[in-house]
Amino acid sequence: MNSSINNSAIENELKKLVNEILCLAKKSPDNIFDVLLILRELELLHRTIRQEMLEPNLPDTRHRLYLLLKHIEEVGGWPYIERMKIKDICDKLLSEEKSP
């Protein structure tokens, strides 16, 4: 497993990138197409990292599996990108139509 020093450096760089992406999204909050583009790119990035870097390095021994599961339990859950459901969009539209 990586040392905490490496995680710290990566965490700092990642926070900078996250802030840049948030700033980019905030530049056009009313342009849903720009926001969707950002979300699609993040989803593609997630998939690429998972398939090309995470999956090939999954544990191959019980000990490494234990270390991974322990880390997930202590630091946070499994990475997941939630998608908005079409039903939620329709419900929002219907509730706005009913409002005076």
ABEGO torsion letter per residue (X at the ends): XBBAAAAAAAAAAAAAAAAAAAAAAAABAABAAAAAAAAAAAAAAAAAAAAAAAAAABBABAAAAAAAAAAAAAAEBBBBBBBBBAAAAAAAAAAAAABX
